[in-house]
Amino acid sequence: MKRFFQFDFSHFKGDLLGGLTAGIVALPLALAFGLQSGMGATAGLYGAIFISFFAAFFGGTNTQISGPTAPMTAVSMVIVAGILAANEGDLDRALPSILMVFFLTGVFQLILGVLKIGQYIRYIPYPVVSGFMTGIGVIILATQLLPMMGYYPKEDLAYIETFKPKAEEVILERILSDEAAENILVLEDFKETVRRAAEITAEDITRESKALGASNASGVLGSLKLFPKALGNINYIDLILGLLTIGIILGFKKITTAIPSTLVALLGVTAGAVLFLPEYRTIGEIPSGFPTLQLDLTSIELSSVTPYIFMALSLAVLGAIDSLLTSIVADNMTKTKHRPNQELFGQGIGNMIASLFGGIPGAGATIRTVVNINSGGKTRISGMIAGVLLLFILVSLGPLASKIPAAVLAGILVTVGIGVIDYKGLRHIKHLPKNEVLVMILVIVLTVFVGLIEAVAIGLILSSILFMKTISDVVEHRMVAAPMKEFSQEMSWSDEGNFIEKHSHDVFIKHLDGPLFFGFASRFQEMLSALPEIRVVVIRMDKVPYVDQSGLYAMEDSVLDLQKRNVKVVFTDLHGQPKDMFERFNIYGTLVEKNCFFEDFQSCSEWLETYLEECEKTERLA
């Protein structure tokens, strides 16, 4: 039976291979992201298991593999550090609040799907996405500097000692705050305050000092501040293990891509450490057996959650962006179309269930999705199989996974950070309009030093303002800036006569009537990819006054796709800023030969008549 409960089993062999391969790739990344979040490697594995399975089961992208991702983990790390600091660094005390934030993240994503917000993700301009991803890469690289060198601030007694005065102050403030809440704090009598202060032990002060030290060391700025101290306290075993991991991951790809290089590094370096090192830092105990429920919703008081609602909403929006961008990548590879609002619904369910079992939140994972597709995955079953595989590994191999060196996961994260950076966007900075460069750089800086959601929000606002300014300038120069027309049933322009009627089976003429910009880039690609079998596509640029980075990349990808289908692509009336951009980015004269650019449609139509006659002669002779 090919279909059962709305699941398509006609591609089960490909889904099985794709899911197993994606699950294997996900294993080391899940452990690494869990460790980076501050909740431990186990939390990353739990997140990967439940999000992968349930996001695929309920989602709207057939080939998507979900789980902890670099952007989601970067934000989760900040949330975990903040809640830990408010709970004296005690993870057991902080865990209910942390998991409630993660649960609310899923709830908000579910609501975004119900409200049909997913369809608007396409309007995020490329410079914002590029700057955001590059900033995430920088965050990951910076925060792994200390673990790579085997330096952990909470274990540096000299460093922790410097926070003891502040720790005593914080503890005293907490006592006064508690007394005020209990209505027993009065100016005339501090006996209760003195009594409680006398009960403070050296262990209490040390615990608070460690929490303050960890908070001070968190994030990019914290890592950079402590980098000189780490250089003086290098653990050379950890450093060698980390560097060896990076070398294997980057080098093994040159040998073969059939086997995930991350898995090779994980298994190889771990085996070497177990066999040849008497002792080393591990990732900590990973319990075997099915995960147990960690979050009891009935025990949570609303007042304890309210301060974190904005954090949860921020994480939900980030996860939505992360997932739907991956869905677009999957669409381009499989020539399918995802359902954005259903995808958000599925991601929300996945994150809600993962939080109940102590897992960190996640989203659609681009690398794992690409691996799934390339390995044969075609339906939602592949994502569910990936989750089941990770659960099997947890249940049967938990004690073995506990022997993985922490430095190995730090090395894996370094390669993730390197891979996340958008080198394509950075390479083209000198060729881009200044306003797009400004947005990209601003988003990078804000992402690294302020916050991820703030970076995206400000980037979107600035992009919109600059775009409106550009369009205003275009109007002032008496150039048409009307929105593009729909792809279907386009009317002939006056100078085309009956050309379309005569050659409609061989030639498609795309009329661009306005700027080619970020708001239309994805739709433009969808239009051209949906074309039937034809010989030539004519793209008329007469009324295109402006092309931005997203539009340019959309044009480049569309031309490449058409060329792969043996469709000839020609342009007419390319001029001004669009022509300058085409030349800078090697579309004019490299991707498309110069003789395929015509001054006007008249000269193009004369060439087309000759070209179509030659094609017909060639077919007759064949």
C-alpha positions, 0 to 999 in steps of 0.5 A: 500500500503506497499511501497510509494515513496520508503518508506516501510510502512509494518512496520509502527506500529513498526516505529511509536512506535519507532519514538515516543519513540525516540522522547520522549527520545530526548526532554530533551537531545535536550534542555540540549545540546542547553543550553550547546552550549551557544545558548539556549535550543531552538537551541537544540530543533530546531536542533533535529527537522530538523536533525532527520527528514531530516537525516532520509529522505536522510540518509543511515541507516534505524533505525538511530535517529539523533540530537544534540549529546555530541561530536558535542555539545562539539565542538559547544560550543567552536565555539560559545564561540569563535565567541561570544568573537569576537562579545563582547558577543552579541549573536544577532551580532554573530548569523549569523557567528555561523549559517554560520559555522553550515551551512558549516558543513552540506555542508562539510558532504555532500561533504564527502558523494559525495566523498565516504569518509564514507567507511574509518571510519571503519579504526579508531582504538578502542583506539582512539574511546575509548579515544575520548568518555571518553574525551567527557564525562570528558568535559561534566562533568567538564563544568556542575560543575558550572551550577549544583551549580547555579553559572554563571560567567557573573552574578558574579559582583566581577568576572566581575569587574576584567576584566574591565581593559582588556575590556578597552584595547580591546575596544581601540584596536578595535577603532584603528583597525577600524580607520586603516581599514578606513584609518583615523589612522595617528600618527600626529592626534589622535583627531578621536581616542580621540573622539571615546574613549570619546563615550565609556560608562560604559555599553560598558565596562561592556558588554565587561567585561562579554564577556571576563569573559565568555570566560575565564570561558569556557571549562574544564580549565575555569570550574576548575579555577572557581570551588573554586569561585563557591563553595563560591557562591552555589545556593542551590536550583539549586544544589538540583534540579540538584542532584534530577534529577541525582538521578531520572535518575540513580535510575528509570532505576532500577525500569523499562526501559519501560519509559525513566528515563530522561523524568521522571526526567524532568517532575517530577522535573519541576512539583515540582519546579513549584508547590513548589518553589516561584522562580528558574532559568528557561531555558529561553523562548521557542517560540511556533509556527513553527521555522522561518528562522534565516540565510539569506545566501544572507546577509553573506559576504565571508570575514566574514566566511573565518576564520571559515572554518576550524572550520566547516570542523572539526565539519563536520569530527567529525559529520561523525565519530559520525554518522557512529559509530552509524550506525555500532551499528545499523547494529550489532543490526538489522543485516543490512548494512548501506550505509555510503556515503548516511548517510553522505549525509543525515547528511549534508542535516539535518545540513544545514537545521537545521542551517537555522532555528537556530538549533545546529548541530548534528549527529547519536545518539547512545542511541536514535537509540538503543531506536528506534530499541528496540521499533520496529523501522525498517525503515527511517520513524521512524526517521522522526516521531521522528522529527515530534513529537518534532515539535508538542511539540514545536508548542503546548507546547513551553510556558510550556517547558519554565518553565523547571529549568536550573538545571534539564538540567545540571543534565541531562547532568551530566548523559550523561557525565557519560554514554559517558565514555568508562568504558569497555576500561578503565577497560582493560587498565592494560591488553592492549599492552602499545602502545594502552594504550598510544594512549588511554590516549593521546587521552583523554588528548588531547580531554579534554585540547586541542581539539577534532579534534586534538585528533582524528588526532594525535591519528590516526597518532600515532596508524598508526605509532605504528601499523607499528612498531608492524608489522615491529617487526613481520617481523623481527621475521620471522612471516607472516604479510600478509593481511587477505584473503576474507571470500568467497571461502577460499581454504583449507590449506595443512593439511586439505585434503578433510575435507572441501569437506566432511563436508562443510554443517556442518563446516566452517573453517576460515583461518586467515592469518595475524594480527587481528587488527583495520583495519579488525575488523568490516569486520571480524564481518561482515564475521562471521555474514553472515555465513549460518546455520552450526554446527561448526566454526573452527578459525585457528590462525596458522598465526596470530602473533598479536591481538589488542584491536579492533580485540579482541573485534571483536572476542569476539562479533563474538563468542557471536553472533555465540553462540547465534545461537547455533554454536560451536566455536573452535580454533586451533594453538593459540599461542604467543601474541594472546593467552596471550590476549585471556587469559587476556580478558577471551576468553580462558577458559571462553567465550570458554571452554579450550577443544575447543582450539586445538594444531593443525588441526589434533587433531581438525579434530579428535574431529570434526568427533566424535562431528558431529557423536554425533550431528547426533545421537541426531537428529535421536533420536529426 
